[in-house]
């Protein structure tokens, strides 16, 4: 039994003081990783902290239901993801605090590149958010959360073939969306303007010049 499984066993024990102490150590060990998992989905520091806090509470209340103590890390990560997706579904994402905005580069060239990167990131996230829920969830986990296809299948309890198909569909839709976003605006067709020509008067042979 390694140190982690020993802590999980103690956190499931009958002695209240020992249980609290062991779980506090689990919190210290997993809080940074839990925040990264939540932030990769929510992209909001405050919501990510809320998701992590709720996940620890849920884990503590349901720790007795964990069948294999050596699977605590994967089990807890699934709780964090569930809490994060609950916030995505149940709440509208708020704008990050102004303190979270990175400082802009000083020179104009670097600033232009920085703003261009931010604009690209915003367009990509807009395209991802436009995907159907099932494809959006898997896309975020794969590309933003760093999960493998097998890990996604195990975490979401889906067949691996379903995960692969949804990723394939998501790639196709994202490609079309990004092409549409970056396509140049069509040049309006030139409309010919009619020119009014003043009619000329024919020479009257009966009229004599004076």
C-alpha positions in Angstrom: 0.0 0.0 0.0 1.5 3.3 -1.1 1.2 6.7 0.7 -1.9 7.8 -1.4 -3.9 4.7 -0.8 -3.0 4.8 2.9 -4.4 8.4 3.1 -7.6 7.3 1.3 -8.0 4.5 3.7 -7.5 6.8 6.7 -9.9 9.3 5.2 -12.5 6.5 5.1 -11.8 5.4 8.6 -14.1 5.6 11.7 -12.0 8.0 13.7 -13.2 11.5 13.0 -10.0 13.4 13.8 -7.9 11.0 11.8 -10.4 11.1 8.9 -10.3 14.9 8.8 -6.5 15.0 8.9 -6.1 12.5 6.1 -8.6 14.2 3.9 -6.9 17.5 4.5 -3.7 16.0 3.1 -5.6 14.7 0.1 -6.9 18.2 -0.5 -3.3 19.6 -0.4 -2.1 16.9 -2.7 -4.9 17.3 -5.4 -6.0 21.0 -5.2 -3.6 22.3 -7.9 -4.4 19.4 -10.3 -8.1 19.8 -9.6 -7.9 23.5 -10.4 -6.2 22.8 -13.8 -8.9 20.2 -14.7 -11.7 22.6 -13.9 -10.1 25.6 -15.6 -9.5 23.7 -18.8 -13.3 23.4 -19.1 -14.5 26.7 -17.5 -11.8 29.2 -18.5 -12.8 31.2 -15.5 -10.7 31.3 -12.3 -13.6 32.0 -9.9 -15.9 29.3 -11.4 -12.9 26.8 -11.4 -12.4 27.4 -7.7 -16.1 26.9 -7.1 -16.0 23.6 -9.0 -13.0 22.4 -7.1 -14.6 23.3 -3.7 -17.8 21.5 -4.6 -15.8 18.5 -5.9 -13.9 18.1 -2.6 -17.1 18.3 -0.6 -18.7 15.7 -2.9 -15.6 13.5 -2.6 -15.6 13.7 1.2 -19.3 12.8 1.4 -19.1 9.9 -1.0 -15.6 8.5 -0.2 -17.2 5.4 1.4 -18.6 4.5 -2.0 -15.2 4.3 -3.7 -14.7 0.6 -4.3 -11.0 0.6 -5.1 -8.8 3.1 -3.0 -6.1 3.0 -5.6 -8.5 4.5 -8.1 -9.0 7.6 -6.1 -7.2 10.0 -8.5 -9.3 9.0 -11.5 -12.5 8.9 -9.4 -11.9 12.4 -8.0 -11.0 13.8 -11.4 -14.4 12.6 -12.7 -16.1 14.4 -9.8 -14.2 17.6 -10.7 -15.2 17.3 -14.4 -18.8 16.6 -13.4 -18.9 19.7 -11.2 -17.3 21.8 -14.0 -19.7 20.7 -16.6 -22.6 21.3 -14.2 -21.4 24.9 -14.0 -21.1 25.2 -17.8 -24.6 23.9 -18.2 -26.2 25.8 -15.3 -24.5 29.1 -15.3 -23.5 31.7 -17.9 -19.8 32.1 -17.9 -18.8 35.5 -16.4 -16.0 37.7 -17.6 -12.7 37.2 -15.8 -11.6 39.8 -13.3 -9.5 42.6 -14.7 -6.7 41.4 -12.5 -6.6 38.2 -14.5 -6.0 40.0 -17.8 -2.3 39.6 -18.8 -0.3 42.8 -19.2 0.0 43.9 -22.8 3.5 44.1 -24.4 5.1 47.5 -24.6 6.1 47.7 -28.2 3.6 48.0 -31.0 4.7 44.9 -33.0 4.5 42.6 -30.0 1.2 44.2 -28.9 -0.2 43.6 -32.4 0.9 39.9 -32.3 -0.6 39.6 -28.8 -3.9 41.0 -29.8 -4.0 38.8 -32.9 -3.4 35.7 -30.7 -6.2 36.8 -28.3 -8.5 37.3 -31.3 -7.6 33.9 -32.7 -8.2 32.2 -29.3 -11.5 33.9 -29.0 -12.6 32.7 -32.5 -11.5 29.1 -31.7 -13.4 29.1 -28.4 -16.5 30.5 -30.2 -16.3 27.7 -32.7 -15.9 25.1 -29.9 -18.8 26.5 -28.0 -21.0 26.2 -31.1 -20.5 22.4 -31.2 -23.3 20.1 -29.9 -22.9 19.4 -26.2 -21.6 15.8 -26.6 -18.9 16.9 -29.2 -18.1 20.1 -27.3 -17.4 18.2 -24.0 -15.1 15.6 -25.7 -13.3 18.3 -27.7 -12.5 20.3 -24.6 -11.3 17.3 -22.8 -9.1 16.1 -25.7 -7.6 19.4 -26.9 -7.7 21.6 -23.8 -7.7 19.1 -20.9 -5.0 16.8 -22.4 -7.0 13.6 -22.0 -6.4 10.7 -24.3 -9.4 9.1 -26.1 -9.3 6.1 -23.8 -9.3 8.4 -20.7 -12.2 10.3 -22.1 -14.1 7.1 -22.8 -13.4 5.8 -19.3 -14.2 9.1 -17.6 -17.5 9.7 -19.4 -18.4 6.0 -19.5 -18.7 6.0 -23.3 -17.6 3.4 -25.9 -14.2 4.3 -27.4 -15.8 4.2 -30.8 -18.3 6.9 -29.8 -15.5 9.1 -28.5 -13.6 8.7 -31.8 -16.7 9.5 -33.9 -17.6 12.6 -31.9 -14.0 13.9 -32.2 -14.1 13.3 -36.0 -17.4 15.1 -36.4 -16.1 17.9 -34.2 -13.0 18.3 -36.2 -15.0 18.6 -39.4 -17.4 21.2 -38.0 -14.5 23.2 -36.5 -12.7 23.2 -39.8 -15.7 24.5 -41.6 -16.4 27.1 -38.9 -12.8 28.4 -38.9 -12.8 28.6 -42.7 -16.0 30.6 -42.6 -14.6 32.9 -39.9 -11.4 33.7 -41.8 -12.8 33.9 -45.3 -12.4 37.3 -46.8 -15.6 39.3 -47.3 -16.8 39.2 -50.9 -16.2 42.3 -52.9 -19.5 43.9 -53.8 -20.3 43.7 -57.5 -20.1 47.0 -59.4 -23.4 48.2 -60.5 -23.3 50.1 -63.9 -24.6 53.6 -63.6 -26.7 54.6 -66.6 -25.4 57.8 -68.3 -28.1 60.0 -69.7 -27.0 61.3 -73.1 -28.5 64.6 -74.3 -30.0 64.1 -77.8 -28.5 66.1 -80.6 -30.8 68.2 -82.8 -30.6 67.3 -86.5 -29.9 70.2 -89.0 -33.0 71.6 -90.6 -32.3 72.2 -94.3 -35.1 74.8 -94.5 -33.4 77.0 -92.0 -30.8 79.3 -93.5 -27.9 80.7 -91.5 -28.0 84.5 -91.3 
